[in-house]
Amino acid sequence: MAQVLVSGGAGYVGAVLCRELLARGHRVRALDLLLYGAAPLSGLLCEPGFSLVAGDTRDPRALAEALDGATAGVHLGELVGDPACAANEALARQINGAATRRVIEAAAASGIRRFVYTSSCSVYGAAVGVVDEASPTAPLSPQARLKLAAEAALLARARPGFEPVVLRLASLFGLAPRPRFDLLVNQLAARAAAGRRVDVLGGAWRPFVHVRDAARAIADALEAPGPRVAGRVFNVGADAQNHTLRGVGEAILRVVPEARLVPRVLTPDPRSYRVSFVRLAEALGFRPTDDLEAGVRELVAAVRSGRLGDYTAPCFHNQEALADPAVQRRLRRPLGASEPLAPELAR
């Protein structure tokens, strides 16, 4: 058992990870600014092994409170998504850049032993053939460049007693306590479920992994023996889940045969990469359990049931949510300010 700090614990991956760690018997403390609301953690607030620090990774006091007594850490607390980071690049440099470096330094100085940073396979940019952890990186977006810089900052702190691990997640999909419909698979599955057209975007390659499998991989990396993971970089996903963007549309069509696929030419996106996940499978025996079609089925069922409400609402889209005046006020609030959450942030 460990006391695990999960920064960004109310987010898309974080809320799933908190539940995974509690189910494995760990104690969990989430640190989250709650930009998108506290609802993803509402079912955990009465759990005896769970605690929440509603604070900002940019705030040394909140960070110190969250780290107190922690023996392991996972850093998810960043602005997420290429569009959100590109539209808020100065803020991304503050949070994903400077604040992430401070989190790493504070964790290394606090007595935490195992520290996992969630990076992204997008650091590979545009690549010919299959890439692995030893392949050159070529980040093409502000988010990917900040991820790669954070990887280097973390791995440079490796020493006896502090074991950093970098996990480069494949493109995520699937339902979570904090739903997101700005992710490619989730958005297209929702459009198909709602009877709207599904835009088929072309032949570029991406790897995919279900959010539950990503959370399992993070938990496995926290629990693994040090010699297997310390100071290492791992891609998280499965070789069989490398798909072209056209293939994603075809997978949706197999689940929703009546879906209307429409070829569409968008602003050219140079990113294209197929990724090998052999290293993680060999080190930890990790195998994802949910494939793309399984994720599409659950998304379609959830949208059609109506229990998620309007999937186009800004709260399900990071870039649009960040434009909300209430969210902007929260981001500009003086660090350490203790006024209660606004009602719209506690939804």
C-alpha positions as CSV (number, residue, x, y, z in Angstrom):
1,M,0.0,0.0,0.0
2,A,1.2,3.5,-0.8
3,Q,-0.1,7.0,-0.3
4,V,-0.3,8.2,-3.9
5,L,-0.6,11.8,-5.0
6,V,-2.5,12.1,-8.3
7,S,-2.3,15.7,-9.6
8,G,-5.2,16.3,-12.0
9,G,-7.2,13.6,-10.2
10,A,-10.5,15.0,-11.3
11,G,-9.6,14.8,-15.0
12,Y,-10.4,12.4,-17.7
13,V,-7.6,9.9,-16.8
14,G,-7.2,11.0,-13.2
15,A,-10.7,10.2,-12.0
16,V,-10.3,6.7,-13.5
17,L,-6.9,6.3,-12.0
18,C,-8.0,7.3,-8.5
19,R,-10.6,4.5,-8.6
20,E,-8.1,2.0,-9.9
21,L,-5.6,2.8,-7.2
22,L,-8.3,2.7,-4.4
23,A,-9.4,-0.7,-5.8
24,R,-5.8,-2.0,-5.5
25,G,-5.7,-1.0,-1.8
26,H,-3.7,2.3,-2.1
27,R,-4.6,5.5,-0.3
28,V,-5.1,8.3,-2.8
29,R,-4.8,12.1,-2.5
30,A,-6.0,14.1,-5.6
31,L,-4.7,17.6,-6.3
32,D,-6.9,19.4,-8.7
33,L,-8.0,22.9,-9.5
34,L,-11.4,21.6,-10.5
35,L,-11.5,23.6,-13.7
36,Y,-14.1,21.3,-15.1
37,G,-16.0,20.7,-11.8
38,A,-15.8,18.3,-8.9
39,A,-18.4,15.8,-10.1
40,P,-15.9,13.2,-11.4
41,L,-14.8,12.7,-7.8
42,S,-18.2,13.0,-6.1
43,G,-18.4,9.2,-5.6
44,L,-15.0,9.1,-3.9
45,L,-15.3,11.9,-1.4
46,C,-16.6,9.6,1.4
47,E,-14.1,6.9,0.7
48,P,-11.8,6.4,3.8
49,G,-8.7,6.1,1.6
50,F,-9.3,9.2,-0.5
51,S,-8.7,12.8,0.1
52,L,-8.8,15.9,-2.2
53,V,-6.7,19.1,-2.2
54,A,-8.7,21.6,-4.3
55,G,-5.7,23.6,-5.4
56,D,-3.3,24.7,-8.2
57,T,0.0,23.0,-9.1
58,R,1.3,26.5,-9.5
59,D,0.6,27.2,-5.8
60,P,3.5,26.0,-3.5
61,R,1.2,25.8,-0.5
62,A,-1.3,23.5,-2.2
63,L,1.5,21.4,-3.6
64,A,3.1,21.0,-0.2
65,E,-0.2,20.0,1.3
66,A,-0.8,17.4,-1.4
67,L,2.7,16.0,-1.1
68,D,2.6,15.7,2.7
69,G,3.0,12.0,3.5
70,A,2.9,10.8,-0.1
71,T,5.2,8.0,-1.0
72,A,4.3,7.8,-4.8
73,G,3.1,10.3,-7.3
74,V,1.5,10.6,-10.7
75,H,1.5,13.9,-12.6
76,L,-1.6,14.5,-14.8
77,G,-2.4,18.0,-13.8
78,E,-1.7,19.9,-17.0
79,L,-3.7,21.6,-19.8
80,V,-4.7,18.7,-22.1
81,G,-5.2,18.6,-25.8
82,D,-3.4,20.1,-28.8
83,P,-6.2,22.6,-29.5
84,A,-6.5,23.7,-25.9
85,C,-2.7,24.2,-25.5
86,A,-2.3,25.9,-28.9
87,A,-5.2,28.3,-28.1
88,N,-3.8,29.1,-24.6
89,E,0.0,28.7,-25.2
90,A,1.1,31.1,-22.5
91,L,-1.0,29.4,-20.0
92,A,0.2,26.0,-21.2
93,R,3.8,27.2,-20.7
94,Q,2.9,28.2,-17.1
95,I,1.1,24.9,-16.2
96,N,2.7,22.3,-18.4
97,G,6.1,23.9,-18.3
98,A,7.1,25.8,-15.2
99,A,4.5,24.3,-12.8
100,T,5.3,20.7,-14.0
101,R,9.0,21.3,-13.4
102,R,8.2,22.6,-9.9
103,V,6.0,19.5,-9.2
104,I,8.9,17.3,-10.2
105,E,11.4,19.2,-8.0
106,A,9.1,19.2,-5.0
107,A,8.3,15.5,-5.4
108,A,12.0,14.6,-5.6
109,A,12.7,16.6,-2.5
110,S,9.7,15.3,-0.5
111,G,10.5,11.7,0.0
112,I,8.4,10.3,-2.9
113,R,10.1,7.2,-4.3
114,R,8.2,6.3,-7.5
115,F,7.0,9.2,-9.7
116,V,5.1,8.6,-13.0
117,Y,4.7,11.3,-15.6
118,T,2.1,10.9,-18.3
119,S,3.5,12.0,-21.6
120,S,2.1,11.3,-25.1
121,C,3.0,9.4,-28.2
122,S,2.5,12.7,-30.1
123,V,6.1,13.4,-29.3
124,Y,6.9,11.2,-32.3
125,G,5.3,13.8,-34.7
126,A,5.5,12.5,-38.2
127,A,7.3,9.2,-38.7
128,V,7.8,6.6,-41.4
129,G,7.4,3.1,-40.2
130,V,7.0,1.9,-36.7
131,V,8.6,3.9,-33.9
132,D,9.6,2.8,-30.4
133,E,11.1,4.5,-27.3
134,A,14.5,4.7,-28.9
135,S,13.3,6.4,-32.1
136,P,13.9,10.1,-32.7
137,T,11.2,12.5,-31.4
138,A,9.8,15.3,-33.5
139,P,7.0,17.1,-31.6
140,L,4.9,19.3,-33.8
141,S,2.6,21.0,-31.3
142,P,3.0,23.2,-28.2
143,Q,1.6,20.4,-26.0
144,A,4.0,17.8,-27.5
145,R,7.0,20.0,-27.1
146,L,6.1,20.7,-23.5
147,K,5.7,17.0,-22.9
148,L,9.1,16.2,-24.2
149,A,10.7,19.0,-22.1
150,A,9.0,17.6,-19.0
151,E,10.2,14.1,-19.8
152,A,13.8,15.4,-19.9
153,A,13.4,17.4,-16.7
154,L,12.0,14.3,-14.8
155,L,14.6,11.8,-16.0
156,A,17.4,14.2,-15.1
157,R,16.3,13.9,-11.5
158,A,16.7,10.1,-11.3
159,R,18.8,9.0,-8.4
160,P,18.7,6.4,-5.6
161,G,15.5,6.9,-3.7
162,F,13.7,8.7,-6.5
163,E,12.5,6.6,-9.4
164,P,11.0,8.5,-12.3
165,V,8.9,6.7,-15.0
166,V,7.7,8.3,-18.2
167,L,4.6,6.8,-19.9
168,R,3.8,8.0,-23.4
169,L,0.1,7.4,-23.8
170,A,-1.4,6.5,-27.1
171,S,-4.5,8.6,-28.2
172,L,-7.2,8.0,-25.6
173,F,-10.8,7.0,-26.0
174,G,-13.6,5.6,-23.9
175,L,-16.0,6.7,-21.2
176,A,-14.8,8.1,-17.9
177,P,-16.3,9.9,-14.9
178,R,-15.2,13.1,-16.6
179,P,-16.4,12.5,-20.2
180,R,-14.5,14.1,-23.1
181,F,-15.9,14.4,-26.6
182,D,-13.0,16.5,-28.0
183,L,-11.1,13.2,-28.5
184,L,-11.3,11.8,-32.0
185,V,-12.8,8.4,-31.3
186,N,-15.2,9.7,-28.7
187,Q,-16.4,12.6,-30.9
188,L,-17.0,10.4,-34.0
189,A,-18.7,7.7,-32.0
190,A,-21.0,10.3,-30.4
191,R,-21.8,11.8,-33.8
192,A,-22.7,8.3,-35.2
193,A,-24.9,7.6,-32.2
194,A,-26.7,10.9,-32.6
195,G,-27.3,10.2,-36.3
196,R,-25.0,12.9,-37.5
197,R,-22.4,12.5,-40.2
198,V,-19.0,10.9,-39.4
199,D,-16.1,12.7,-41.0
200,V,-13.5,10.4,-42.4
201,L,-10.2,12.3,-42.1
202,G,-7.7,10.2,-44.2
203,G,-4.9,7.7,-44.0
204,A,-2.6,9.2,-41.2
205,W,-1.7,6.7,-38.5
206,R,-2.4,7.0,-34.8
207,P,-2.2,4.5,-31.9
208,F,-5.1,4.3,-29.5
209,V,-5.7,3.1,-26.0
210,H,-8.8,3.0,-23.8
211,V,-8.7,5.4,-20.8
212,R,-9.2,2.4,-18.4
213,D,-6.2,0.6,-19.9
214,A,-4.2,3.8,-19.5
215,A,-5.1,4.0,-15.8
216,R,-4.1,0.3,-15.4
217,A,-0.8,0.9,-17.0
218,I,-0.1,3.9,-14.7
219,A,-1.0,1.8,-11.6
220,D,1.2,-1.1,-12.9
221,A,4.1,1.3,-13.3
222,L,3.6,2.6,-9.7
223,E,3.7,-1.0,-8.4
224,A,6.4,-2.5,-10.5
225,P,9.8,-3.4,-9.1
226,G,12.3,-0.6,-9.4
227,P,14.8,-2.3,-11.8
228,R,12.0,-2.9,-14.3
229,V,10.8,0.7,-14.7
230,A,13.0,3.3,-12.9
231,G,14.4,5.9,-15.2
232,R,12.7,4.4,-18.2
233,V,10.3,5.6,-20.9
234,F,7.4,3.4,-22.0
235,N,4.8,3.7,-24.8
236,V,1.3,2.7,-23.5
237,G,-1.0,1.0,-25.9
238,A,-1.1,-2.1,-28.1
239,D,0.4,-2.8,-31.5
240,A,-3.0,-4.0,-32.7
241,Q,-4.5,-0.7,-31.9
242,N,-2.5,1.3,-34.4
243,H,-5.2,2.5,-36.9
244,T,-5.4,5.0,-39.7
245,L,-7.9,7.8,-39.2
246,R,-9.9,6.2,-42.0
247,G,-9.8,2.9,-40.1
248,V,-11.4,4.7,-37.1
249,G,-14.3,5.6,-39.2
250,E,-14.6,2.1,-40.5
251,A,-14.6,0.7,-37.0
252,I,-17.4,3.0,-36.0
253,L,-19.3,1.8,-39.1
254,R,-19.0,-1.8,-37.9
255,V,-20.7,-0.8,-34.6
256,V,-23.2,1.6,-36.1
257,P,-23.9,0.2,-39.6
258,E,-26.4,3.0,-40.4
259,A,-23.7,5.7,-39.7
260,R,-23.0,8.1,-42.6
261,L,-19.3,8.3,-43.3
262,V,-18.3,11.4,-45.3
263,P,-14.8,11.9,-46.6
264,R,-13.6,15.3,-45.6
265,V,-10.4,17.3,-46.3
266,L,-9.4,19.4,-43.3
267,T,-6.4,21.7,-42.7
268,P,-3.4,19.3,-43.3
269,D,-2.2,17.7,-40.0
270,P,1.3,16.4,-40.6
271,R,1.2,14.0,-37.6
272,S,1.3,10.3,-38.5
273,Y,2.9,7.6,-36.4
274,R,2.6,3.9,-35.8
275,V,4.0,2.9,-32.4
276,S,5.5,-0.3,-30.9
277,F,4.4,-1.2,-27.4
278,V,6.7,-4.2,-26.9
279,R,8.8,-2.6,-24.2
280,L,5.9,-2.2,-21.7
281,A,4.5,-5.7,-22.5
282,E,7.9,-7.2,-21.9
283,A,8.7,-5.2,-18.7
284,L,5.3,-5.5,-17.0
285,G,3.3,-8.0,-19.0
286,F,0.8,-5.3,-19.8
287,R,-1.9,-6.0,-22.4
288,P,-4.9,-3.6,-23.0
289,T,-8.3,-5.2,-22.4
290,D,-10.6,-2.8,-24.4
291,D,-10.2,-2.5,-28.1
292,L,-11.5,0.4,-30.3
293,E,-14.8,-1.3,-31.2
294,A,-15.5,-2.1,-27.5
295,G,-14.9,1.6,-26.7
296,V,-17.2,2.7,-29.5
297,R,-20.0,0.4,-28.4
298,E,-20.0,1.8,-24.8
299,L,-19.8,5.4,-26.1
300,V,-22.7,4.8,-28.5
301,A,-24.8,3.2,-25.8
302,A,-24.1,6.1,-23.4
303,V,-25.0,8.8,-25.9
304,R,-28.2,7.0,-27.0
305,S,-29.3,6.5,-23.4
306,G,-29.3,10.2,-22.8
307,R,-27.6,9.9,-19.5
308,L,-24.7,12.1,-20.5
309,G,-26.8,15.0,-21.8
310,D,-25.6,17.0,-24.8
311,Y,-22.2,15.6,-25.8
312,T,-21.6,18.9,-27.7
313,A,-21.7,21.0,-24.5
314,P,-18.5,23.0,-23.7
315,C,-17.9,21.1,-20.5
316,F,-17.0,18.0,-22.5
317,H,-14.5,19.9,-24.7
318,N,-11.3,21.2,-23.1
319,Q,-10.7,24.1,-25.5
320,E,-14.3,25.4,-25.2
321,A,-14.4,24.8,-21.5
322,L,-11.3,26.9,-21.0
323,A,-13.1,29.8,-22.7
324,D,-15.8,29.8,-20.0
325,P,-15.6,33.0,-17.9
326,A,-16.0,31.0,-14.7
327,V,-13.0,28.8,-15.7
328,Q,-11.0,31.9,-16.6
329,R,-11.7,33.5,-13.2
330,R,-10.6,30.3,-11.6
331,L,-7.3,30.3,-13.5
332,R,-6.7,34.0,-12.7
333,R,-7.5,33.7,-9.0
334,P,-4.6,34.6,-6.7
335,L,-2.7,31.5,-5.7
336,G,-3.7,30.2,-2.3
337,A,-7.0,32.1,-2.3
338,S,-9.5,30.1,-0.2
339,E,-13.0,31.3,-1.3
340,P,-15.4,28.5,-2.0
341,L,-15.9,27.0,-5.4
342,A,-18.4,28.8,-7.6
343,P,-21.5,26.8,-8.1
344,E,-20.8,26.4,-11.8
345,L,-17.5,24.8,-11.0
346,A,-19.0,22.4,-8.5
347,R,-21.5,20.9,-11.0
